[in-house]
Amino acid sequence: MIDALLHYRFLQNALFACILASIVCGIIGVIIVEKKLVMMSGGIAHTSYGGVGLGYLMGFTPIIGAFIFSVCAALGIGYIKRKGGNRSDLIIALFWSLGMALGILFIAMMPGYPPDMGSYLFGSILSVTKSDLSLMICLTVIVTLVVFIFYQNWKAYLFDDEFASIIGMKTAVMEYALLVLTAMTVVVLIKVVGIILVLALLAAPAAAAAALTSNLKNRIIYSIIFGTVFCFAGLWISYELNIASGAAIVTLSVACCMILYTAKAICEKIKKRMITAGKLS
Amino acid sequence: MTQNAVHIDNLTVYYGKTPALTNVCLDVEDGEYLGIIGPNGGGKSSLLKAILGLVPADSGVVEVYGQKAGKNKPAIGYVPQFALMDRHFPISMLEVVLTGLMKPGFSPLFRFTQKDNNRAHELLERVGIGALAKRQISELSGGEFQKMLIARALAVSPRLLLLDEPTASVDAVSRVSIYQLLEELSRDMTIVLVTHDLLAISSQVKRLACLNGKLIYHGKPELTESIVNTLYGCPVDLIAHGVPHRVLREHEEEESQ
């Protein structure tokens, strides 16, 4: 694969996309896992399918459509949640299925043969183009800067938004900003693992990092490292075995995550047993 | 004339269609140590949140030191019910207290100074858990967690301290030390304490308010049978302590022993 990597442009693009995806996943994944917004980000991701369909129908780049739809979904879900109380699961479900339905409708309305939607649903990292990459770079830089520059604000907001608002932080702005950042992350990830598999890449590296450290900053760094390893390894497996890259990456991430948690549970059990044995003797 | 710390006039707060508070009028003087009791769902937490400006008043006025609620935020320290908090968040005790020292609005590229760190350590010492500063909050006991929240509330240098059930699910030793701390703090600031704890009512607070949707009683911390009956619908809890209207005196005697 190393040899091929030096020769083929598409493999270089794929690797670069992996790194970008891992960075945004690491940052936003940890945040949404802590804020319990994983399902919300699933809703945002699936709504973006409507944008992909609209892009095909109107003849503009589908990923731009996905971007517009996911940002609108983020703002919409956030607004209704703020006004309508705590039935956010309901709103997420509605947006989730509405987005998918609109995507199917738009594709059906297209004249001629329908395009292959598989690459948006399940990702096709080997077909990442240069323009895809520039969009991904822009979004990654925005997400990273916003989180890095206001890191202390984010930390205070994530731990206790009520208190943050009492000491005068603009928590409503932060809530919307977080949702929009999530939407941007989703767009970065669509090319890598696809709309349907986005959730795994957001949750798995963050969950793996959570097993290892209880410091927020380290958790983000570990999560980025885990994401990179999962993506590279998944890409390599898919290349060698000639299977779908998105599926390989997600299967590997979730499997690693489970192994890590099992190992941690066993370690803790052994430690506990040693402590009680030590006390008894 | 002493200034009012909190001035509430005819406050009504609705959650959806259910009224949480109706026509509450309450003045808290500067330097007062007020206890608020009442049954679950009686609007105690809502009252605190109205003072903080977190829930909007449907009608009526809430003023804190002469300004509309929510306007002069840094003057109020708030200790929330810790049962409602995420205790597995990856953050250390020191970092939690430091959040109380942050400025309003957005602080780009904000870094805490050595002075901030010293102040946070000082506050943790003040509440008696200075040695645990580096510890993750997931490793704290209920009492330690609660003291940390008090330290965070004090970090904003408040004139008014609001506490929501500070001794619920806290061990007995911590409970005593929390009340001792509040007693000391009450000399420097106004304290409003929501509680179920009748020990606090009888031995601690200087004024008492009883809340069950409406303000039923506000005055000296002496509970009569009729107040308790209106408040809870039946003479509960106090019976266990003996004769209801003598609760206060008995505890005072215990204190002086």
Interface residues (C-beta under 8 A of the other chain):
Chain A: E34 G85 I149 F150 Y151 Q152 N153 K155 A156 L158 F159 D160 E162 F163 A164 S165 I166 I167 G168 M169 K170 A210 T213 S214 N215 L216 R219
Chain B: G16 L52 L54 K73 P74 I76 Y78 P80 M85 D86 F89 P90 I91 S92 E95 V96 T99 G100 M102 K103 P104 G105 F106 S107 P108 L109 F110 R111 F112 Q136 S138 R152 V156
